[in-house]
Amino acid sequence: VSTANSYSDLTDEGDLYIAGSTGVAKVNINESFGDVQVIKMAVPYIEADGKMIYPDSSGVFNVSAATKRVTIYGFVYTYSLMNPKVTYYLDGFDKEAKTVNRTDLEPVEYTNLRGKTYNFVMKLDDSMGNGHNEMSVTIVKQKAFYETFLFYAFLAIVFGLLLYEIIVLVVSKK
């Protein structure tokens, strides 16, 4: 929504800059402005139990095993008047994707994630269903001790020994 008493500017290339209530919007009046493929998306950081986590040099977010709550901050940078649909999900955790308008996009919280590798996927679609843009980031939550193979092997051995002792006790009683 343009603001009262605002100043708009039109360049020779056809770029119209409009001062709005949420910032400045840019529209090229000579071209189609419905292309979501040129819109940038990013997850610059995530929050793990209130602590900011930034990606490593390969773009992977590493989260400790003790983390209970992960908040993912996804952003869609558009300087146009379009309000594309944003679909997001955490691959490996979410059963269904959630779709919202870009203006309604908020940080997403997940609690009690198991230790493994997840991909957070964001997709953009224009309102007419013509364009498509997608990005994903990798989040690695370290496994807690009780999620490792060694822990399950230890439990199996303890259970086997316990079962063996019960069988020996029952047989010796008879």
Residue pairs with C-beta under 8 A, 6 or more apart in sequence:
1 20
1 21
1 22
2 8
2 18
2 19
2 20
2 21
3 19
3 20
3 21
6 18
6 19
6 20
7 19
8 16
8 17
8 18
8 19
9 16
9 17
10 16
10 17
10 29
11 17
13 28
13 30
14 28
14 29
14 30
14 31
15 26
15 27
15 28
16 26
16 27
16 28
16 29
17 24
17 25
17 26
18 24
18 25
18 26
18 27
18 81
22 103
23 79
24 79
25 79
25 80
25 81
26 79
26 80
27 33
27 80
27 81
33 80
33 81
33 82
34 82
34 126
34 127
34 128
34 130
34 131
35 126
35 131
36 82
36 84
36 124
36 125
36 126
36 131
36 132
36 133
37 131
37 132
37 133
39 76
39 77
39 78
39 84
39 124
39 133
40 76
40 77
41 74
41 75
41 76
41 77
41 122
41 124
41 133
41 135
42 74
42 75
42 77
42 135
43 61
43 72
43 73
43 74
43 75
43 120
43 122
43 137
44 54
44 73
44 75
45 52
45 53
45 54
45 55
45 73
46 52
46 53
46 61
46 63
46 70
46 71
46 72
46 73
46 139
47 53
47 69
47 70
47 71
47 73
47 107
48 63
48 64
48 67
48 69
48 70
48 71
49 66
49 67
49 68
49 69
53 61
53 62
53 63
54 61
55 61
55 137
56 62
59 137
59 138
60 137
60 138
60 139
60 140
61 137
61 138
61 139
61 140
62 140
62 142
63 70
63 113
63 139
63 140
63 141
63 142
64 141
64 142
65 115
65 141
65 142
65 143
65 144
65 145
65 147
66 144
67 113
67 141
68 111
68 112
69 109
69 110
69 111
70 109
70 110
70 111
70 113
70 139
70 141
71 107
71 108
71 109
71 110
72 90
72 107
72 108
72 109
72 110
72 120
72 139
73 107
74 86
74 88
74 105
74 107
74 108
74 120
74 122
75 105
76 84
76 86
76 102
76 105
76 122
76 124
78 84
78 102
82 126
82 127
83 101
83 102
83 103
83 127
84 101
84 102
84 124
84 125
84 126
84 127
84 131
85 99
85 100
85 101
85 102
85 124
85 125
85 126
85 127
86 99
86 100
86 101
86 102
86 105
86 122
86 123
86 124
87 97
87 98
87 99
87 122
87 123
87 124
87 125
88 97
88 98
88 108
88 120
88 121
88 122
88 123
89 96
89 97
89 98
89 120
89 121
90 108
90 110
90 118
90 119
90 120
90 121
90 139
91 118
91 119
91 120
91 121
91 136
92 116
92 117
92 118
92 119
93 110
93 113
93 118
97 121
97 123
102 124
108 120
113 141
114 141
114 143
114 147
115 141
115 142
115 143
115 144
115 147
116 140
116 141
116 143
117 138
117 139
117 140
117 141
118 138
118 139
118 140
118 141
119 136
119 137
119 138
119 139
120 136
120 137
120 139
121 134
121 135
121 136
122 134
122 135
122 136
123 132
123 133
123 134
124 131
124 132
124 133
124 134
125 131
125 132
145 151
